Amino acid sequence: MTDNILAPNMTEADIAELRRLREGYHVTNEFLVCLAAHYVQAEIDGVLNPARHLAEYLGVQRQTVLTYMRMARNGGLIAKNRR
């Protein structure tokens, strides 16, 4: 296995940016777009559970990350899944 399969290929600066964008009471489109970009890239890289890793980085539950992803899709910020 490669490291990419274990965790997203994100720098400390990437994680810090996500945390900064998440600060405050409202979930912004800027945060959702940034989170979704990292999530989708992690999927492309073969990360098995990107929501779990991103949740750890943000200090939230895995379900919260999945909710953010749903918000991004429903808001038209990323393409909806085709299944």
C-alpha positions as CSV (number, residue, x, y, z in Angstrom):
1,M,0.0,0.0,0.0
2,T,1.1,3.5,-0.6
3,D,0.7,6.4,1.9
4,N,-2.0,8.0,-0.4
5,I,-4.3,5.1,0.3
6,L,-3.9,5.5,4.0
7,A,-4.5,9.3,4.1
8,P,-5.1,12.3,1.8
9,N,-2.0,13.9,0.4
10,M,-2.4,17.2,2.2
11,T,0.2,19.6,3.6
12,E,0.0,21.2,7.0
13,A,-0.8,24.5,5.2
14,D,-3.8,22.8,3.4
15,I,-5.1,21.6,6.7
16,A,-4.6,25.0,8.3
17,E,-6.4,26.7,5.4
18,L,-9.4,24.3,5.9
19,R,-9.5,25.0,9.6
20,R,-9.3,28.8,9.0
21,L,-12.1,28.7,6.4
22,R,-14.3,26.7,8.9
23,E,-14.0,29.3,11.6
24,G,-17.1,31.2,12.5
25,Y,-20.7,30.4,12.8
26,H,-21.7,30.0,9.1
27,V,-20.5,27.4,6.6
28,T,-19.2,29.3,3.6
29,N,-19.1,28.3,0.0
30,E,-15.4,29.0,0.0
31,F,-15.0,26.4,2.8
32,L,-17.2,23.9,1.0
33,V,-15.4,24.2,-2.3
34,C,-12.0,23.8,-0.6
35,L,-13.1,20.8,1.4
36,A,-14.7,19.2,-1.6
37,A,-11.6,19.7,-3.7
38,H,-9.5,17.9,-1.1
39,Y,-12.1,15.2,-0.7
40,V,-12.4,14.5,-4.4
41,Q,-8.7,14.5,-4.9
42,A,-8.3,12.0,-2.0
43,E,-10.8,9.8,-3.8
44,I,-8.9,10.1,-7.0
45,D,-5.7,9.2,-5.2
46,G,-7.3,6.0,-3.8
47,V,-7.8,7.1,-0.2
48,L,-10.3,4.5,1.2
49,N,-12.1,6.8,3.6
50,P,-11.4,10.5,3.0
51,A,-14.3,11.7,5.2
52,R,-12.7,10.1,8.3
53,H,-9.3,11.7,7.6
54,L,-10.8,15.1,6.9
55,A,-12.9,14.9,10.0
56,E,-9.8,14.2,12.1
57,Y,-8.0,17.2,10.5
58,L,-11.0,19.5,11.3
59,G,-11.8,18.1,14.7
60,V,-15.4,17.1,13.7
61,Q,-17.3,13.8,13.3
62,R,-17.1,11.9,10.0
63,Q,-20.8,12.5,9.5
64,T,-20.2,16.2,9.6
65,V,-17.8,16.0,6.7
66,L,-20.3,13.9,4.8
67,T,-22.9,16.6,5.5
68,Y,-20.6,19.3,4.2
69,M,-20.1,17.3,1.0
70,R,-23.9,17.0,0.6
71,M,-24.2,20.7,1.2
72,A,-21.6,21.3,-1.6
73,R,-23.4,19.0,-4.0
74,N,-26.9,20.4,-3.2
75,G,-25.5,24.0,-3.6
76,G,-24.2,23.2,-7.0
77,L,-20.6,23.7,-5.9
78,I,-19.6,20.2,-7.1
79,A,-21.1,17.6,-9.4
80,K,-23.7,15.3,-7.9
81,N,-22.8,11.6,-7.8
82,R,-23.9,9.5,-10.8
83,R,-24.8,6.1,-9.4
